[in-house]
Amino acid sequence: MTEHHPLTQYLQRSAQRVRAFDRCRPLVWDVLVTVFFVIAALVDGSGGWRNTAANTDIAPWQITVMSLGLSVPLLWRRRHPLMALTVTAATTVASNWTGAWLQSALIQFIVVFNIALRLPPRSLGRAAALTLLPMTVCAFRYPPGSWDELIVPQLWSFVVVALAGIAVRSRHDYTEALVERARRLEVERDQQARLATAAERTRIAREMHDIIGHNLSVITGLADGGSYAAAKSPERAAQALEAIGTTSRQALSELRRLLDVLRDDDVLGDDAPAPAELAPQPALTDLDRLIDGVRAAGLPVRSTIRGDPDSVPAGRQLTVYRVVQEALTNTLKHAGPDATATVDVSYGEDGVRAEVTDTGRGDSTAFSAGNGRGTGHGGGAGKGRGLTGMRERTALYDGTLEAGPLLRPPGGWRVRLHLPDDSETTP
């Protein structure tokens, strides 16, 4: 960045202070400027005007009145500039008609500057007419050798002052546009940050629900089965305890991987615990392990997988995995005793299709309150995140998700997912 000269910096700071004072107390500034030019006009009217006058036999009171008429209207130069210019133009007509030719008439160009600065461009035409009128009167009253001696200098003075006002106005408008743009960008940045934060919170909540909900359901099923088998078959109880330990460690590992995303090494410092070992997100190749865990928890599951899962992108694989996981978790929690489940996954040219059905006859009220299961289609009035999370994941890939009870005997529940092929959703 270029460093300015100390004098330039001082002048800029002084100008900023003056503008700040003007914004805070505009009337005070107007009075100060008006008083300054009133004094200058009266000083000129005390005798200096005779050096350029065409007629020096004018009463002093007339000179005083005309001096005030040329300077006092500056008080309204910003609020009513055309009115102020009209008053000064009329006073200048009187000055030129009497032959006083007061130099204070040049003050009207300050008003012209404010007209160019504050009023629409069409106002400059009226301002030019008011400015040239006194010179026209003077040319008729005291004919010069050439009209150019009076009209052309006045016209050029008007053009220069008007262009200066337009230039300052353009700079002000440009600065205000930049400030407004910066404000809008700041607002948009904050909005984007809030949206990104909300989206990340939703994603983390969805992942934690899938991890905790599924694994706790499996652990609960294993614990219930182990408690029943403890008296009759200690070996089955030991197997259930071993499966509970394996499932718990898997859940803890997934939670640690998820929570490590939120770590900030700069904040935690060098003494922070080492992050969990990184591992890829679950994929379709992990469905067999998922189904085996559900079977170990006591739910018979029949699975059919057709096609090549490697052709499916990782994000879509995770979506299918989580939907199947959530559907089986709901079956474990709500389907009731003697329920069975069926998982059918296929990969084809039209995308990925997955269908999970069960023969459960659990309490439909519990279904609705917990995860959206029940007689009604959708999330119901409950606060469960299961069905909502599945729909959110499906919407990311323009897929469709259907979840609802099976109407035909023996009843049960069905979750049907379709994710179109990647090429179908590419614009």
C-alpha positions in Angstrom: 0.0 0.0 0.0 1.3 3.4 -0.9 2.1 5.6 2.1 0.9 9.2 1.7 2.9 12.3 2.5 2.3 13.5 6.1 0.9 16.8 4.8 -1.6 14.9 2.6 -2.6 12.7 5.6 -3.1 15.8 7.7 -5.3 17.4 5.1 -7.3 14.2 4.7 -7.9 13.9 8.4 -8.9 17.6 8.6 -11.3 17.2 5.7 -12.8 14.1 7.4 -13.3 16.1 10.6 -14.9 18.9 8.8 -17.3 16.6 7.0 -18.1 14.8 10.2 -18.9 18.1 11.9 -21.1 19.1 8.9 -23.0 15.9 9.1 -23.6 16.3 12.8 -24.4 20.0 12.9 -25.4 21.1 9.4 -27.2 24.3 10.5 -24.1 25.5 12.5 -21.9 25.0 9.4 -24.4 26.8 7.2 -24.5 29.8 9.6 -20.7 29.9 9.8 -20.3 29.9 6.0 -23.0 32.5 5.6 -21.5 34.8 8.3 -18.1 34.6 6.6 -19.5 35.7 3.2 -21.8 38.3 4.7 -18.7 40.0 6.3 -16.8 39.7 3.0 -19.7 41.3 1.1 -20.0 44.1 3.7 -16.3 44.8 3.5 -16.5 45.1 -0.3 -19.6 47.3 0.1 -17.7 49.7 2.4 -15.8 51.2 -0.5 -14.0 48.6 -2.5 -16.9 48.3 -5.0 -16.1 51.8 -6.3 -12.9 50.5 -8.0 -15.0 48.5 -10.6 -18.4 50.3 -10.5 -19.8 52.0 -13.6 -21.8 54.4 -11.2 -20.3 55.5 -7.9 -23.2 57.8 -6.9 -25.2 55.1 -5.1 -26.5 55.6 -1.6 -24.6 53.5 1.0 -27.8 51.9 2.3 -28.5 50.6 -1.2 -25.1 49.0 -1.3 -25.6 47.5 2.1 -29.0 46.0 1.1 -27.6 44.6 -2.1 -24.6 43.1 -0.2 -26.9 41.4 2.2 -29.1 40.2 -0.7 -26.1 38.6 -2.3 -24.7 36.9 0.8 -27.5 36.0 3.2 -29.3 33.6 0.8 -26.3 31.3 1.3 -28.0 30.1 4.5 -30.5 28.2 2.3 -28.1 27.0 -0.4 -28.4 23.4 0.6 -32.1 23.2 1.6 -33.5 25.5 -1.1 -30.8 26.2 -3.6 -33.0 27.4 -6.5 -34.8 29.9 -4.2 -31.4 31.1 -2.9 -30.2 31.5 -6.5 -33.3 33.4 -7.5 -32.8 35.9 -4.7 -29.1 36.4 -5.5 -29.9 36.7 -9.3 -32.6 39.4 -8.5 -30.1 41.3 -6.3 -27.4 41.0 -9.1 -29.9 42.5 -11.6 -30.4 45.4 -9.3 -26.6 45.8 -8.8 -25.9 45.7 -12.6 -28.9 48.0 -13.3 -27.6 50.7 -10.9 -24.1 50.3 -12.1 -22.7 49.2 -8.7 -21.4 46.0 -10.2 -20.7 44.5 -6.8 -18.1 41.8 -6.7 -20.2 40.0 -4.1 -22.3 38.8 -7.1 -19.7 36.0 -7.5 -21.1 34.4 -4.4 -24.0 33.1 -6.5 -21.7 30.5 -8.0 -21.5 28.8 -4.6 -25.3 28.3 -4.9 -24.8 27.1 -8.5 -22.4 24.5 -7.2 -25.0 23.2 -4.7 -27.6 23.0 -7.4 -25.4 20.8 -9.5 -24.5 18.8 -6.4 -28.0 18.2 -5.0 -30.7 18.8 -7.6 -31.6 16.9 -10.8 -29.6 17.8 -13.9 -32.6 19.5 -15.5 -32.4 22.2 -12.7 -29.1 23.4 -14.3 -31.0 24.9 -17.2 -33.0 27.2 -14.9 -29.9 28.0 -12.9 -28.1 29.0 -16.2 -30.9 31.3 -17.1 -30.9 33.0 -13.6 -27.1 33.4 -13.8 -27.0 34.9 -17.3 -30.0 37.2 -16.8 -28.1 39.9 -14.8 -25.4 40.0 -17.5 -28.0 40.5 -20.1 -29.5 43.4 -18.2 -26.1 44.9 -17.7 -25.4 44.6 -21.5 -28.6 46.6 -22.2 -28.0 49.2 -19.4 -24.3 49.7 -20.1 -23.6 48.4 -23.6 -20.1 47.0 -23.9 -18.0 47.0 -27.0 -18.9 43.4 -27.5 -21.4 41.1 -25.8 -18.7 38.5 -25.4 -17.1 40.6 -22.7 -20.0 40.0 -20.4 -21.9 36.8 -21.5 -19.1 34.4 -22.4 -17.0 34.8 -19.2 -20.2 34.4 -17.2 -21.2 31.3 -19.2 -17.8 29.7 -18.8 -17.8 30.4 -15.1 -21.2 28.7 -14.8 -20.1 25.6 -16.8 -16.9 25.2 -14.8 -18.7 25.4 -11.4 -21.5 23.1 -12.6 -19.0 20.5 -13.8 -17.3 20.7 -10.5 -20.6 20.1 -8.7 -21.4 17.1 -11.0 -18.0 15.6 -10.4 -18.3 15.8 -6.6 -21.8 14.4 -6.8 -20.6 11.5 -9.0 -17.8 10.8 -6.5 -20.3 10.8 -3.6 -22.7 8.5 -5.4 -19.9 6.1 -6.3 -18.7 6.1 -2.7 -22.2 5.5 -1.4 -22.6 2.6 -3.9 -19.3 1.1 -2.7 -20.4 1.4 0.9 -23.8 -0.1 0.2 -22.2 -2.9 -1.7 -19.8 -3.6 1.1 -22.7 -3.6 3.5 -24.7 -6.1 1.4 -21.6 -8.3 1.0 -21.2 -8.3 4.8 -24.8 -9.2 5.3 -24.6 -12.0 2.7 -21.4 -13.3 4.3 -23.1 -13.5 7.7 -26.1 -15.2 6.1 -23.9 -17.7 4.3 -22.0 -18.4 7.6 -25.3 -18.9 9.5 -26.6 -21.2 6.7 -23.4 -23.2 6.6 -23.5 -23.5 10.4 -27.1 -24.7 10.4 -26.4 -27.2 7.6 -23.4 -28.5 9.5 -25.3 -28.8 12.7 -28.0 -30.7 10.8 -25.5 -33.0 9.2 -23.8 -33.8 12.5 -27.1 -34.3 14.3 -28.2 -36.7 11.5 -24.9 -38.7 11.7 -25.0 -38.9 15.5 -28.7 -40.1 15.3 -27.8 -42.8 12.8 -24.7 -43.9 14.8 -26.2 -43.8 18.3 -29.7 -44.9 17.4 -28.7 -47.9 15.5 -26.0 -49.2 17.8 -28.0 -48.6 20.9 -30.9 -50.5 19.4 -28.6 -53.4 18.5 -27.1 -53.3 22.0 -30.5 -53.3 23.6 -31.6 -56.3 21.5 -28.4 -58.2 22.5 -28.8 -57.3 26.1 -32.4 -58.5 26.2 -31.5 -61.7 24.4 -28.6 -62.3 26.7 -30.7 -61.8 29.8 -33.2 -64.4 28.6 -30.4 -66.8 27.7 -28.4 -66.4 30.8 -30.3 -69.0 32.8 -30.7 -71.6 30.1 -27.7 -71.1 27.9 -24.7 -69.3 29.5 -22.7 -69.8 26.3 -25.4 -67.7 24.3 -25.3 -65.1 27.1 -21.5 -64.9 26.7 -21.8 -64.5 23.0 -24.4 -61.7 23.5 -22.0 -59.9 25.9 -19.2 -60.2 23.4 -21.4 -58.8 20.6 -22.4 -56.0 22.9 -18.7 -55.1 23.4 -18.0 -55.2 19.7 -21.0 -53.1 18.9 -20.1 -50.6 21.6 -16.5 -50.2 20.5 -17.7 -49.7 16.9 -20.1 -47.0 18.0 -17.4 -45.2 20.0 -15.0 -45.4 17.1 -17.6 -43.8 14.7 -18.5 -41.1 17.3 -14.8 -40.3 17.8 -14.3 -39.9 14.0 -17.3 -37.7 13.8 -16.4 -35.5 16.8 -12.8 -35.2 15.6 -14.1 -33.1 12.7 -15.0 -30.4 15.3 -11.6 -30.3 16.9 -9.5 -27.2 16.7 -5.8 -28.0 17.3 -5.0 -24.3 17.6 -7.4 -24.0 20.5 -6.7 -27.3 22.2 -3.0 -26.8 22.1 -0.1 -29.3 21.9 -1.4 -31.3 24.9 -4.7 -32.2 23.2 -5.4 -35.9 22.9 -4.5 -37.6 19.7 -7.3 -37.8 17.2 -9.1 -41.1 16.5 -7.7 -43.2 13.7 -9.3 -42.0 10.5 -11.4 -44.4 8.5 -13.7 -44.0 5.5 -17.4 -43.6 6.0 -19.6 -46.7 5.7 -20.2 -47.9 2.2 -22.4 -50.4 0.5 -19.8 -53.1 1.0 -20.4 -52.7 4.7 -24.1 -53.7 4.4 -23.3 -57.4 5.1 -21.6 -56.5 8.4 -24.6 -54.2 9.3 -27.1 -57.0 8.6 -25.0 -59.5 10.5 -25.1 -57.2 13.5 -28.9 -56.8 13.3 -29.2 -60.6 13.1 -27.0 -61.0 16.1 -29.4 -58.6 18.0 -32.2 -61.1 17.4 -33.9 -59.8 14.2 -34.0 -62.3 11.3 -33.0 -60.5 8.1 -33.1 -61.8 4.6 -31.0 -59.8 2.1 -30.7 -59.6 -1.6 -28.0 -57.4 -3.3 -27.8 -57.2 -7.1 -25.3 -55.2 -9.2 -21.9 -53.7 -8.7 -21.8 -51.3 -5.7 -18.3 -50.0 -6.8 -20.0 -48.1 -9.6 -21.9 -45.9 -7.1 -20.3 -42.7 -5.8 -19.3 -42.7 -2.2 -21.9 -40.1 -1.1 -24.7 -42.1 -2.6 -23.4 -45.3 -1.0 -23.4 -43.6 2.4 -27.0 -42.4 1.8 -28.2 -45.9 0.9 -26.3 -47.4 3.9 -27.8 -44.9 6.4 -31.3 -45.4 5.0 -31.1 -49.2 5.4 -29.5 -48.8 8.8 -32.3 -46.5 10.0 -35.0 -48.8 8.6 -33.5 -51.8 10.4 -33.1 -49.8 13.6 -36.7 -48.9 13.5 -37.7 -52.5 13.0 -35.6 -53.5 16.0 -37.1 -50.9 18.2 -40.8 -51.0 17.1 -41.6 -54.1 15.1 -42.3 -56.3 18.1 -41.6 -60.0 18.7 -41.4 -62.6 16.0 -40.8 -59.9 13.3 -38.6 -60.5 10.3 -37.1 -58.1 7.8 -36.1 -58.2 4.2 -33.5 -56.0 2.5 -33.4 -55.7 -1.3 -30.7 -53.5 -2.9 -30.1 -53.2 -6.6 -27.8 -51.2 -8.8 -28.8 -50.5 -12.4 -28.7 -48.0 -15.2 -31.4 -46.0 -13.6 -29.5 -45.6 -10.3 -29.7 -47.3 -6.9 -32.9 -48.8 -5.5 -33.3 -50.1 -1.9 -36.3 -51.5 -0.2 -36.5 -52.6 3.5 -39.7 -54.3 4.6 -40.6 -56.0 7.9 -43.5 -58.0 9.3 -43.7 -56.2 12.6 -46.9 -55.5 14.4 -45.7 -53.1 17.0 -47.5 -50.2 18.6 -48.2 -47.7 15.9 -48.4 -44.9 18.5 -44.8 -45.6 19.5 -43.8 -45.8 15.9 -45.2 -42.3 15.1 -43.8 -40.7 18.2 -40.4 -42.2 17.8 -39.4 -42.2 14.2 -42.4 -41.4 12.0 -43.7 -45.0 11.9 -47.3 -45.5 12.3 -50.5 -45.4 10.4 -49.8 -42.0 8.9 -47.3 -41.4 6.2 -44.5 -39.0 7.0 -42.9 -37.7 10.1 -46.0 -37.3 12.2 -46.1 -35.0 15.1 -43.3 -36.6 16.9 -39.8 -35.3 17.5 -37.9 -38.2 16.0 -35.2 -37.5 13.5 -35.1 -40.9 11.7 -37.5 -40.4 8.9 -36.5 -36.7 8.6 -32.9 -37.6 8.3 -33.6 -40.2 5.6 -35.6 -37.6 3.6 -32.8 -35.0 4.0 -30.2 -37.5 2.8 -32.3 -38.5 -0.2 -33.1 -34.9 -1.2 -29.3 -34.2 -1.5 -29.3 -36.5 -4.6 -32.7 -35.7 -6.0 -33.9 -39.1 -4.9 -37.3 -40.3 -3.7 -38.1 -41.9 -0.4 -41.4 -43.7 0.5 -42.1 -44.9 4.0 -45.3 -46.3 5.3 -47.2 -49.3 6.6 -48.0 -52.3 4.4 -51.8 -52.6 3.9 -51.9 -56.2 2.9 -51.6 -59.0 5.6 -49.6 -59.8 7.5 -48.9 -56.1 7.8 -45.6 -54.5 8.6 -43.7 -51.5 7.4 -41.8 -50.7 4.2 -39.1 -48.1 3.3 -38.4 -47.7 -0.4 -35.5 -45.6 -1.7 -34.5 -44.6 -5.2 -31.4 -42.5 -6.1 -31.2 -41.7 -9.8 -28.0 -42.2 -11.7 -25.4 -39.5 -11.4 -25.8 -38.5 -15.0 -29.5 -38.0 -14.6 -29.1 -35.3 -12.0 -26.2 -33.5 -13.7 -27.5 -30.2 -15.4 
